[in-house]
Structures are given as structure tokens and as C-alpha cells.
């Protein structure tokens, strides 16, 4: 499964763990990707794009 959104292209980003002594350790954070059928094919789409597409269909 791809680790980036098919619609907006959001991918992983770097963040930091902070220990009690405030030592920064880098870690990777991934978007909330879900599989969704778009144009008859299964695509990985982030939850934010799913929410905005459902709002566009209602309006």
C-alpha cells in the first residue's frame, strides 16, 4: 500500500519525540490513509480528503 494520498499527495512527515530531559529523537508520522474506490480503482486516500469529498457531494 502506498504511503501517500492519491488525491492531495500528503505523505509522511518528520516529528520529534521529547524525553523528560527534552532530548529530541526524530520519528516519522504517516497520514491516516484508507483504501477507497475512485474511478473504479482502489486508491489510498487520507481521511481529510474523504471528509472534504463527502462534503462536496452533499453541497
LOTI-979728 format. One record per residue: residue in one letter; x, y, z of N, C-alpha, C, CB in turn; chain. Coordinates in steps of 0.05 Angstrom, whole numbers. Glycine has a CB too. Example, Ala and Ser with C-alpha at 12.3 -4.5 7.8 and 13.67 -1.06 7.14 Angstrom:
<site code="A" n_c1="264" n_c2="-114" n_c3="156" ca_c1="246" ca_c2="-90" ca_c3="156" c_c1="264" c_c2="-66" c_c3="156" cb_c1="226" cb_c2="-89" cb_c3="181" unit="A"/>
<site code="S" n_c1="257" n_c2="-45" n_c3="142" ca_c1="273" ca_c2="-21" ca_c3="143" c_c1="258" c_c2="1" c_c3="157" cb_c1="282" cb_c2="-12" cb_c3="114" unit="A"/>
This chain:
<site code="X" n_c1="17" n_c2="-24" n_c3="0" ca_c1="0" ca_c2="0" ca_c3="0" c_c1="18" c_c2="25" c_c3="0" cb_c1="-19" cb_c2="0" cb_c3="24" unit="A"/>
<site code="X" n_c1="10" n_c2="44" n_c3="-16" ca_c1="26" ca_c2="69" ca_c3="-17" c_c1="24" c_c2="85" c_c3="9" cb_c1="16" cb_c2="86" cb_c3="-41" unit="A"/>
<site code="X" n_c1="44" n_c2="100" n_c3="15" ca_c1="44" ca_c2="115" ca_c3="40" c_c1="40" c_c2="145" c_c3="34" cb_c1="70" cb_c2="111" cb_c3="55" unit="A"/>
<site code="X" n_c1="26" n_c2="151" n_c3="12" ca_c1="19" ca_c2="178" ca_c3="6" c_c1="-10" c_c2="178" c_c3="-5" cb_c1="39" cb_c2="191" cb_c3="-14" unit="A"/>
<site code="X" n_c1="-23" n_c2="201" n_c3="-2" ca_c1="-51" ca_c2="204" ca_c3="-11" c_c1="-52" c_c2="207" c_c3="-41" cb_c1="-65" cb_c2="228" cb_c3="3" unit="A"/>
<site code="X" n_c1="-71" n_c2="193" n_c3="-53" ca_c1="-75" ca_c2="195" ca_c3="-83" c_c1="-86" c_c2="222" c_c3="-91" cb_c1="-94" cb_c2="172" cb_c3="-92" unit="A"/>
<site code="X" n_c1="-103" n_c2="235" n_c3="-74" ca_c1="-116" ca_c2="260" ca_c3="-82" c_c1="-97" c_c2="284" c_c3="-77" cb_c1="-142" cb_c2="263" cb_c3="-66" unit="A"/>
<site code="X" n_c1="-88" n_c2="287" n_c3="-53" ca_c1="-73" ca_c2="311" ca_c3="-46" c_c1="-43" c_c2="307" c_c3="-45" cb_c1="-82" cb_c2="322" cb_c3="-19" unit="A"/>
<site code="X" n_c1="-34" n_c2="282" n_c3="-44" ca_c1="-5" ca_c2="277" ca_c3="-44" c_c1="8" c_c2="278" c_c3="-17" cb_c1="8" cb_c2="295" cb_c3="-62" unit="A"/>
<site code="X" n_c1="-8" n_c2="281" n_c3="4" ca_c1="4" ca_c2="282" ca_c3="31" c_c1="19" c_c2="256" c_c3="37" cb_c1="-18" cb_c2="286" cb_c3="52" unit="A"/>
<site code="X" n_c1="43" n_c2="259" n_c3="47" ca_c1="59" ca_c2="236" ca_c3="54" c_c1="68" c_c2="237" c_c3="83" cb_c1="83" cb_c2="233" cb_c3="35" unit="A"/>
<site code="X" n_c1="89" n_c2="223" n_c3="89" ca_c1="100" ca_c2="223" ca_c3="116" c_c1="114" c_c2="250" c_c3="122" cb_c1="119" cb_c2="200" cb_c3="120" unit="A"/>
<site code="X" n_c1="115" n_c2="256" n_c3="148" ca_c1="129" ca_c2="280" ca_c3="157" c_c1="146" c_c2="273" c_c3="181" cb_c1="109" cb_c2="303" cb_c3="163" unit="A"/>
<site code="X" n_c1="166" n_c2="289" n_c3="187" ca_c1="183" ca_c2="283" ca_c3="209" c_c1="175" c_c2="299" c_c3="233" cb_c1="213" cb_c2="289" cb_c3="202" unit="A"/>
<site code="X" n_c1="173" n_c2="286" n_c3="256" ca_c1="167" ca_c2="299" ca_c3="282" c_c1="188" c_c2="290" c_c3="302" cb_c1="138" cb_c2="293" cb_c3="292" unit="A"/>
<site code="X" n_c1="185" n_c2="299" n_c3="326" ca_c1="205" ca_c2="292" ca_c3="347" c_c1="192" c_c2="281" c_c3="372" cb_c1="222" cb_c2="316" cb_c3="353" unit="A"/>
<site code="X" n_c1="203" n_c2="260" n_c3="383" ca_c1="197" ca_c2="251" ca_c3="410" c_c1="212" c_c2="270" c_c3="429" cb_c1="204" cb_c2="221" cb_c3="415" unit="A"/>
<site code="X" n_c1="200" n_c2="276" n_c3="452" ca_c1="214" ca_c2="292" ca_c3="472" c_c1="214" c_c2="276" c_c3="498" cb_c1="200" cb_c2="320" cb_c3="476" unit="A"/>
<site code="X" n_c1="238" n_c2="271" n_c3="507" ca_c1="241" ca_c2="256" ca_c3="532" c_c1="239" c_c2="275" c_c3="556" cb_c1="269" cb_c2="241" cb_c3="533" unit="A"/>
<site code="X" n_c1="240" n_c2="264" n_c3="579" ca_c1="239" ca_c2="281" ca_c3="603" c_c1="261" c_c2="302" c_c3="604" cb_c1="240" cb_c2="264" cb_c3="629" unit="A"/>
<site code="X" n_c1="284" n_c2="295" n_c3="594" ca_c1="306" ca_c2="314" ca_c3="593" c_c1="306" c_c2="332" c_c3="568" cb_c1="333" cb_c2="300" cb_c3="595" unit="A"/>
<site code="X" n_c1="284" n_c2="330" n_c3="553" ca_c1="280" ca_c2="346" ca_c3="529" c_c1="299" c_c2="339" c_c3="506" cb_c1="282" cb_c2="376" cb_c3="535" unit="A"/>
<site code="X" n_c1="310" n_c2="315" n_c3="506" ca_c1="326" ca_c2="305" ca_c3="484" c_c1="307" c_c2="299" c_c3="461" cb_c1="343" cb_c2="280" cb_c3="493" unit="A"/>
<site code="X" n_c1="314" n_c2="309" n_c3="437" ca_c1="297" ca_c2="305" ca_c3="414" c_c1="306" c_c2="281" c_c3="398" cb_c1="297" cb_c2="331" cb_c3="396" unit="A"/>
<site code="X" n_c1="287" n_c2="263" n_c3="393" ca_c1="293" ca_c2="239" ca_c3="376" c_c1="273" c_c2="240" c_c3="353" cb_c1="290" cb_c2="213" cb_c3="392" unit="A"/>
<site code="X" n_c1="284" n_c2="240" n_c3="329" ca_c1="267" ca_c2="242" ca_c3="305" c_c1="250" c_c2="217" c_c3="301" cb_c1="283" cb_c2="248" cb_c3="281" unit="A"/>
<site code="X" n_c1="225" n_c2="221" n_c3="292" ca_c1="208" ca_c2="199" ca_c3="284" c_c1="191" c_c2="207" c_c3="260" cb_c1="190" cb_c2="191" cb_c3="308" unit="A"/>
<site code="X" n_c1="181" n_c2="188" n_c3="246" ca_c1="165" ca_c2="193" ca_c3="222" c_c1="136" c_c2="189" c_c3="229" cb_c1="174" cb_c2="174" cb_c3="199" unit="A"/>
<site code="X" n_c1="119" n_c2="208" n_c3="219" ca_c1="90" ca_c2="207" ca_c3="224" c_c1="76" c_c2="204" c_c3="197" cb_c1="80" cb_c2="232" cb_c3="239" unit="A"/>
<site code="X" n_c1="58" n_c2="185" n_c3="195" ca_c1="44" ca_c2="179" ca_c3="170" c_c1="15" c_c2="190" c_c3="171" cb_c1="44" cb_c2="149" cb_c3="164" unit="A"/>
<site code="X" n_c1="4" n_c2="198" n_c3="148" ca_c1="-24" ca_c2="207" ca_c3="148" c_c1="-43" c_c2="183" c_c3="152" cb_c1="-30" cb_c2="222" cb_c3="122" unit="A"/>
<site code="X" n_c1="-67" n_c2="189" n_c3="159" ca_c1="-88" ca_c2="168" ca_c3="163" c_c1="-99" c_c2="159" c_c3="136" cb_c1="-111" cb_c2="179" cb_c3="181" unit="A"/>
<site code="X" n_c1="-86" n_c2="139" n_c3="124" ca_c1="-93" ca_c2="130" ca_c3="97" c_c1="-113" c_c2="107" c_c3="98" cb_c1="-69" cb_c2="121" cb_c3="82" unit="A"/>
<site code="X" n_c1="-134" n_c2="109" n_c3="81" ca_c1="-154" ca_c2="89" ca_c3="79" c_c1="-156" c_c2="81" c_c3="49" cb_c1="-182" cb_c2="100" cb_c3="89" unit="A"/>
<site code="X" n_c1="-165" n_c2="57" n_c3="44" ca_c1="-169" ca_c2="49" ca_c3="16" c_c1="-198" c_c2="56" c_c3="8" cb_c1="-165" cb_c2="18" cb_c3="12" unit="A"/>
<site code="X" n_c1="-200" n_c2="68" n_c3="-16" ca_c1="-226" ca_c2="78" ca_c3="-25" c_c1="-227" c_c2="73" c_c3="-56" cb_c1="-230" cb_c2="108" cb_c3="-18" unit="A"/>
<site code="X" n_c1="-250" n_c2="67" n_c3="-66" ca_c1="-253" ca_c2="63" ca_c3="-95" c_c1="-257" c_c2="91" c_c3="-108" cb_c1="-276" cb_c2="44" cb_c3="-102" unit="A"/>
<site code="X" n_c1="-238" n_c2="98" n_c3="-125" ca_c1="-240" ca_c2="123" ca_c3="-140" c_c1="-236" c_c2="117" c_c3="-170" cb_c1="-219" cb_c2="144" cb_c3="-131" unit="A"/>
<site code="X" n_c1="-256" n_c2="125" n_c3="-186" ca_c1="-255" ca_c2="120" ca_c3="-215" c_c1="-253" c_c2="90" c_c3="-221" cb_c1="-232" cb_c2="135" cb_c3="-228" unit="A"/>
<site code="X" n_c1="-266" n_c2="73" n_c3="-204" ca_c1="-266" ca_c2="44" ca_c3="-208" c_c1="-241" c_c2="29" c_c3="-199" cb_c1="-270" cb_c2="39" cb_c3="-237" unit="A"/>
<site code="X" n_c1="-222" n_c2="43" n_c3="-187" ca_c1="-197" ca_c2="31" ca_c3="-178" c_c1="-193" c_c2="36" c_c3="-148" cb_c1="-172" cb_c2="41" cb_c3="-194" unit="A"/>
<site code="X" n_c1="-181" n_c2="18" n_c3="-134" ca_c1="-175" ca_c2="22" ca_c3="-106" c_c1="-151" c_c2="40" c_c3="-103" cb_c1="-169" cb_c2="-5" cb_c3="-92" unit="A"/>
<site code="X" n_c1="-155" n_c2="61" n_c3="-88" ca_c1="-134" ca_c2="81" ca_c3="-83" c_c1="-131" c_c2="86" c_c3="-53" cb_c1="-141" cb_c2="108" cb_c3="-98" unit="A"/>
<site code="X" n_c1="-107" n_c2="94" n_c3="-45" ca_c1="-103" ca_c2="102" ca_c3="-17" c_c1="-108" c_c2="132" c_c3="-15" cb_c1="-75" cb_c2="94" cb_c3="-7" unit="A"/>
<site code="X" n_c1="-127" n_c2="139" n_c3="2" ca_c1="-135" ca_c2="167" ca_c3="6" c_c1="-134" c_c2="174" c_c3="35" cb_c1="-163" cb_c2="172" cb_c3="-7" unit="A"/>
<site code="X" n_c1="-125" n_c2="198" n_c3="42" ca_c1="-124" ca_c2="205" ca_c3="70" c_c1="-152" c_c2="213" c_c3="80" cb_c1="-105" cb_c2="229" cb_c3="74" unit="A"/>
<site code="X" n_c1="-156" n_c2="211" n_c3="106" ca_c1="-182" ca_c2="215" ca_c3="118" c_c1="-192" c_c2="244" c_c3="113" cb_c1="-181" cb_c2="210" cb_c3="148" unit="A"/>
<site code="X" n_c1="-174" n_c2="263" n_c3="112" ca_c1="-181" ca_c2="291" ca_c3="107" c_c1="-194" c_c2="294" c_c3="79" cb_c1="-157" cb_c2="309" cb_c3="109" unit="A"/>
<site code="X" n_c1="-183" n_c2="280" n_c3="59" ca_c1="-194" ca_c2="282" ca_c3="32" c_c1="-221" c_c2="267" c_c3="30" cb_c1="-175" cb_c2="269" cb_c3="12" unit="A"/>
<site code="X" n_c1="-224" n_c2="246" n_c3="45" ca_c1="-250" ca_c2="232" ca_c3="46" c_c1="-272" c_c2="250" c_c3="57" cb_c1="-248" cb_c2="205" cb_c3="62" unit="A"/>
<site code="X" n_c1="-265" n_c2="264" n_c3="79" ca_c1="-284" ca_c2="282" ca_c3="91" c_c1="-292" c_c2="305" c_c3="73" cb_c1="-273" cb_c2="293" cb_c3="118" unit="A"/>
<site code="X" n_c1="-272" n_c2="317" n_c3="60" ca_c1="-278" ca_c2="340" ca_c3="42" c_c1="-293" c_c2="331" c_c3="17" cb_c1="-252" cb_c2="355" cb_c3="34" unit="A"/>
<site code="X" n_c1="-287" n_c2="307" n_c3="7" ca_c1="-302" ca_c2="297" ca_c3="-17" c_c1="-331" c_c2="291" c_c3="-10" cb_c1="-289" cb_c2="273" cb_c3="-28" unit="A"/>
<site code="X" n_c1="-336" n_c2="281" n_c3="15" ca_c1="-364" ca_c2="276" ca_c3="22" c_c1="-379" c_c2="302" c_c3="27" cb_c1="-365" cb_c2="259" cb_c3="48" unit="A"/>
<site code="X" n_c1="-366" n_c2="323" n_c3="36" ca_c1="-378" ca_c2="349" ca_c3="39" c_c1="-385" c_c2="361" c_c3="11" cb_c1="-360" cb_c2="368" cb_c3="54" unit="A"/>
<site code="X" n_c1="-368" n_c2="357" n_c3="-8" ca_c1="-372" ca_c2="367" ca_c3="-35" c_c1="-396" c_c2="353" c_c3="-49" cb_c1="-347" cb_c2="364" cb_c3="-53" unit="A"/>
<site code="X" n_c1="-400" n_c2="327" n_c3="-43" ca_c1="-422" ca_c2="313" ca_c3="-54" c_c1="-449" c_c2="321" c_c3="-43" cb_c1="-418" cb_c2="283" cb_c3="-50" unit="A"/>
<site code="X" n_c1="-449" n_c2="330" n_c3="-17" ca_c1="-474" ca_c2="338" ca_c3="-4" c_c1="-482" c_c2="366" c_c3="-14" cb_c1="-470" cb_c2="339" cb_c3="27" unit="A"/>
<site code="X" n_c1="-464" n_c2="384" n_c3="-17" ca_c1="-470" ca_c2="412" ca_c3="-25" c_c1="-477" c_c2="414" c_c3="-54" cb_c1="-446" cb_c2="429" cb_c3="-19" unit="A"/>
